[in-house]
Amino acid sequence: MIIKVKEPIASEYPLIKKDQLVFTYFHFASSEPLTKAMIERDAICLAYETVEKTDRSLPLLVPMSEVAGRMSIQEGAKYLEKPMQGKGILLGGVPGVNPAKVVVLGGGIVGTQAAKMAAGFGANVTIMDVSLARLRYLSDIMPPNVTTLMSNHYNICDAIANADLVIGAVLIPGAKAPHLITKDMLKLMSPGTVVVDVAVDQGGCIETCTPTTHENPTFIIDGIVHYCVANMPGAVPYTSTLALTNATLPYAIQLANKGWKKACSENEELKKGLNIANGKIVYQGVAEAWGLPHEEASLENKDPTIAAEIPVNKAVPPIGNHEPVSELNERVFQASDQFAFQTSAFAANNNPKLSNQIKTEF
């Protein structure tokens, strides 16, 4: 089993073996080469972003969505500054001067966090969504400087024409994001307006957005500053690592204890995370994105050598405070401790003081 944060890159494709479980963010709907490579490698691809609870929430997408949503306002405010080729507007304004106008497309986790952050800065915020029920909920929880608006073409055009900062926060789990802002619609916005497309890792909800990096995060089209970093949480690795590990570790332990077939057959949340298995696409949204065939995942164990269950102690002690358990479970707890430490260690970034802090925590 390989546990990562981002999808495998091209140089890693040949290293992935047949029937190897890869548990990470894949975002297959935004990369046909990645999709075909994983099919050819015959890997078992379980995607963080499509693990789904019965209430339709996405528990492994939430931590990074929270980080990205908050960062979108932080970065957007920076690129509104004149040296960054923005309008030179302070997000929250000052007494006697109007604050910036922020438009958030999408009222999910990213959009909600972005709206909260922008409102906290003192900006005038409009958040848009296609769900009236969601808009009612947002109206109840948001401060007075946040307005909710039904998302449709007319309202989007009207809102972005007056916006200083636009946040793209649209998600269709496992599928490409729809283009809510086309290239022609950029003409409605005034020069120096900043757009931050958080959905860029799923194809983007702004037509002119293409993935950028932290080293070169922005580009300008028709006078509009585009910020399209595909891995925004990577800029704050300490926070992101701990937030993600808190969410993924319980699922990783299930997969390690039971194997992917048994874990997915017993846990519907994990089953929905399966995107590719046995050389076939088993997630409909990915298949539709590239016009490829889709099949249901086969979770039957046909190998008689591993058909028998290994008895394990069901009493799970807290990690880091181990009680006497079976030898198998002890190995799992040791592995989970090592996983938690290793996935957090890169946050230290060669900082000895931070390294010592992480070693103490784990």
C-alpha positions in Angstrom: 0.0 0.0 0.0 1.3 3.5 -0.9 -0.2 6.4 0.9 0.5 9.8 -0.7 -0.9 13.3 -0.7 -0.9 14.2 -4.4 -1.4 11.9 -7.5 1.6 10.0 -8.9 3.7 12.0 -11.3 4.8 10.6 -14.7 8.2 9.6 -13.4 6.5 7.4 -10.7 4.2 5.5 -13.1 6.7 2.7 -13.8 7.3 2.2 -10.1 3.7 1.3 -9.4 3.1 -2.5 -9.5 0.2 -4.7 -10.4 -2.4 -4.9 -7.6 -0.6 -2.2 -5.5 -3.0 -0.1 -3.5 -2.4 3.6 -3.9 -4.4 5.8 -1.4 -4.2 9.5 -2.3 -5.8 12.4 -4.0 -6.0 11.4 -7.7 -8.4 13.9 -9.4 -8.6 11.6 -12.4 -11.2 13.8 -14.1 -8.6 16.5 -14.7 -5.9 14.1 -16.2 -6.5 11.6 -18.9 -2.8 10.5 -19.0 -2.9 9.7 -15.3 -6.1 7.8 -15.7 -4.8 5.6 -18.5 -1.4 5.1 -16.8 -3.1 3.7 -13.7 -5.3 1.4 -15.8 -2.2 0.2 -17.6 -0.3 -0.4 -14.4 -3.2 -2.4 -13.1 -3.1 -0.5 -9.8 -5.8 -0.3 -7.2 -6.6 3.4 -6.9 -8.5 4.6 -3.9 -9.1 8.4 -4.1 -9.4 10.6 -1.1 -11.7 13.0 -2.9 -14.5 10.4 -3.6 -14.6 8.7 -0.1 -18.1 9.7 0.8 -20.3 9.3 3.9 -24.0 8.5 3.9 -24.8 12.2 4.3 -22.9 12.8 1.1 -20.1 14.6 2.9 -16.5 14.0 1.7 -14.5 13.4 4.9 -11.0 13.2 3.2 -11.7 16.3 1.0 -12.9 18.4 3.9 -9.5 19.1 5.6 -7.8 20.3 2.4 -11.0 22.2 1.3 -10.9 24.1 4.5 -7.3 25.0 4.1 -7.7 25.9 0.4 -10.9 27.9 1.1 -9.2 30.0 3.7 -6.0 30.4 1.7 -8.0 31.6 -1.4 -8.9 34.8 0.4 -5.4 35.2 1.9 -3.8 34.8 -1.6 -6.5 36.9 -3.3 -6.0 39.8 -0.9 -2.3 39.7 -1.7 -2.8 39.7 -5.5 -5.2 42.6 -5.2 -2.2 44.7 -4.2 -0.8 47.1 -6.9 2.7 45.6 -7.0 1.0 42.2 -7.8 -0.8 43.9 -10.7 -4.1 44.0 -8.9 -6.4 46.9 -8.4 -4.6 48.2 -5.3 -7.6 47.6 -3.1 -7.4 46.7 0.6 -9.8 43.8 1.2 -11.4 45.2 4.3 -11.2 48.8 3.4 -10.7 51.5 6.1 -13.1 54.0 7.8 -14.4 56.2 5.0 -13.4 53.9 2.2 -15.4 51.0 0.8 -14.0 47.5 1.3 -13.5 45.1 -1.6 -16.3 43.1 -3.2 -15.8 39.4 -3.1 -17.8 36.9 -5.1 -17.7 33.2 -4.1 -19.0 30.6 -6.7 -20.1 27.6 -4.7 -21.4 27.2 -1.2 -19.6 24.0 -0.2 -16.7 23.6 2.2 -14.3 25.7 0.1 -16.9 28.4 -0.5 -18.1 28.5 3.1 -14.5 28.9 4.4 -13.7 31.5 1.8 -16.8 33.5 2.6 -16.1 33.4 6.4 -12.5 34.6 5.9 -13.5 37.4 3.5 -16.3 38.5 5.8 -13.8 38.4 8.8 -11.5 40.8 6.8 -14.5 43.1 6.4 -15.1 42.7 2.7 -18.6 42.8 1.1 -19.2 39.1 0.2 -21.6 37.4 -2.2 -21.8 33.6 -2.1 -23.6 31.8 -4.9 -24.9 28.2 -5.1 -27.5 26.2 -7.0 -29.1 24.8 -3.9 -31.7 26.9 -2.2 -31.5 24.8 0.9 -27.8 25.5 1.1 -28.3 29.2 0.6 -30.8 29.2 3.4 -28.3 27.5 5.7 -25.6 30.0 4.7 -27.9 32.9 5.3 -28.4 31.7 8.9 -24.8 31.2 9.8 -23.0 34.0 7.9 -22.4 37.5 9.3 -24.4 40.5 7.9 -21.7 41.4 5.3 -22.4 38.2 3.4 -25.2 38.0 0.9 -26.5 34.7 -0.6 -27.5 34.5 -4.3 -28.9 31.8 -6.5 -26.3 30.7 -9.0 -27.3 31.1 -12.6 -25.8 32.7 -15.7 -27.5 36.1 -15.3 -26.6 36.4 -11.6 -23.0 35.3 -12.2 -22.5 37.9 -15.0 -24.0 40.7 -12.8 -22.0 39.7 -9.8 -18.5 39.4 -11.4 -19.0 42.7 -13.3 -18.7 44.5 -9.9 -16.3 42.1 -8.2 -12.7 42.8 -7.1 -12.0 39.2 -6.1 -13.7 36.1 -7.5 -13.3 32.6 -5.9 -14.1 29.5 -7.9 -15.2 26.9 -5.4 -17.4 24.5 -7.5 -17.1 20.7 -7.0 -18.8 17.7 -8.6 -17.2 14.8 -6.8 -14.9 12.8 -9.1 -16.0 14.7 -12.2 -14.9 17.8 -14.1 -16.0 21.1 -12.7 -18.4 23.1 -15.0 -17.1 26.3 -16.6 -19.2 29.0 -14.9 -17.0 31.8 -16.2 -16.1 31.7 -19.8 -13.3 33.6 -21.6 -15.9 36.1 -23.1 -17.2 36.8 -19.5 -13.8 38.2 -18.5 -14.7 41.3 -20.5 -17.3 42.0 -17.9 -14.7 42.5 -15.2 -12.5 45.5 -14.7 -8.7 45.2 -15.1 -6.8 44.2 -12.0 -9.7 41.9 -10.8 -8.3 38.7 -9.2 -9.8 35.3 -9.8 -8.7 32.3 -7.7 -9.9 29.0 -9.1 -9.7 26.4 -6.3 -11.4 23.9 -8.6 -8.5 23.9 -11.0 -7.4 20.4 -9.9 -10.8 19.2 -11.2 -10.5 21.0 -14.5 -11.4 24.5 -13.1 -14.7 26.4 -13.1 -13.2 29.3 -14.9 -12.5 28.5 -18.6 -9.2 30.5 -18.8 -7.6 28.9 -15.8 -4.8 26.4 -16.2 -2.8 24.8 -13.3 0.1 26.9 -12.0 2.7 26.3 -9.3 3.7 28.1 -6.1 6.8 29.3 -7.8 4.8 30.9 -10.6 1.3 31.2 -9.2 -0.4 33.8 -11.5 -0.8 34.8 -15.1 -2.9 37.6 -16.7 -5.5 37.3 -19.4 -7.5 40.3 -20.6 -6.2 42.3 -17.6 -7.6 39.7 -15.1 -5.1 38.2 -12.6 -5.5 34.4 -12.5 -4.3 32.5 -9.5 -4.6 28.8 -10.3 -2.3 26.8 -8.0 -3.4 23.2 -8.1 -2.0 22.4 -4.6 -2.8 25.4 -2.5 -2.4 23.6 0.9 1.2 22.7 -0.1 2.1 26.3 0.8 1.2 25.6 4.5 2.5 22.0 4.9 2.6 21.9 8.7 -1.1 22.7 9.0 -2.1 20.7 6.0 -0.2 17.6 7.0 -1.8 17.4 10.5 -5.2 18.2 9.2 -5.1 15.5 6.5 -3.5 12.8 8.7 -6.2 13.3 11.3 -8.8 12.4 8.7 -7.0 9.7 6.7 -5.3 7.6 9.4 -8.5 5.7 10.5 -9.2 4.6 6.9 -5.5 3.7 6.4 -5.6 1.4 9.4 -8.8 -0.3 8.1 -7.1 -0.9 4.8 -3.9 -2.2 6.4 -5.8 -4.6 8.8 -8.3 -6.0 6.3 -6.9 -5.5 2.8 -8.7 -3.3 0.3 -11.4 -5.8 -0.8 -12.6 -6.6 2.7 -12.3 -3.0 3.9 -14.3 -1.7 0.9 -17.0 -4.5 1.2 -17.5 -3.6 4.9 -17.2 0.1 4.6 -19.4 1.9 2.0 -17.4 5.1 2.5 -14.2 3.4 1.3 -16.0 1.6 -1.5 -17.0 4.9 -3.0 -13.3 5.9 -2.9 -12.4 3.2 -5.4 -11.8 4.8 -8.8 -9.7 2.2 -10.6 -9.4 -1.5 -9.8 -8.2 -4.6 -11.8 -7.4 -2.5 -14.8 -10.9 -1.0 -15.1 -12.5 2.3 -14.1 -15.0 1.6 -11.3 -16.1 5.2 -10.7 -18.7 6.6 -13.0 -17.6 10.3 -12.9 -14.1 9.4 -14.1 -15.4 7.2 -16.9 -17.7 9.9 -18.1 -14.9 12.5 -18.0 -12.9 10.7 -20.7 -15.6 8.7 -22.5 -14.2 5.4 -21.2 -16.1 2.3 -20.1 -17.2 1.9 -16.5 -17.7 -1.3 -14.5 -18.8 -2.0 -10.9 -15.9 -3.0 -8.6 -15.6 -6.7 -7.8 -14.9 -7.2 -4.1 -15.0 -11.0 -4.1 -11.8 -12.6 -2.8 -11.0 -15.4 -5.2 -7.6 -16.2 -3.7 -8.0 -19.3 -1.4 -4.6 -18.6 0.2 -6.0 -15.4 1.8 -9.6 -16.4 2.2 -9.5 -17.1 5.9 -9.9 -14.2 8.2 -7.0 -13.5 10.6 -8.5 -12.9 14.1 -7.6 -9.5 15.5 -8.2 -7.9 18.8 -11.2 -5.5 18.3 -10.3 -3.4 21.3 -8.4 -0.5 19.7 -6.2 1.4 22.2 -5.3 5.0 21.6 -2.3 5.5 19.2 0.8 6.4 21.2 -0.6 4.7 24.4 -0.5 1.0 23.4 -2.2 -1.6 25.6 -1.3 -5.3 25.2 -2.8 -6.5 22.0 -2.3 -9.3 19.5 1.0 -9.4 17.6 -0.8 -8.4 14.4 -2.5 -5.4 15.9 0.8 -4.3 17.5 2.4 -4.2 14.1 -0.5 -2.1 12.8 -0.2 0.4 15.6 3.6 0.6 15.0 3.0 1.2 11.3 0.3 3.8 12.0 2.7 5.7 14.3 5.4 5.6 11.7 2.9 6.8 9.0 1.7 9.7 11.2 5.3 10.8 11.8 6.5 10.4 8.3 3.6 12.2 6.7 4.2 15.1 9.1 8.0 15.1 8.9 8.1 16.9 5.6 6.5 19.9 7.3 9.7 20.5 9.2 11.4 21.6 6.0 14.9 21.2 7.4 14.1 23.2 10.5 15.7 21.5 13.5 13.5 23.2 16.0 10.4 22.1 14.2 11.8 18.6 13.6 12.3 18.2 17.4 8.7 19.4 17.9 7.3 16.9 15.5 9.3 14.1 17.1 7.9 15.0 20.4 4.4 15.0 19.2 4.6 11.7 17.4 
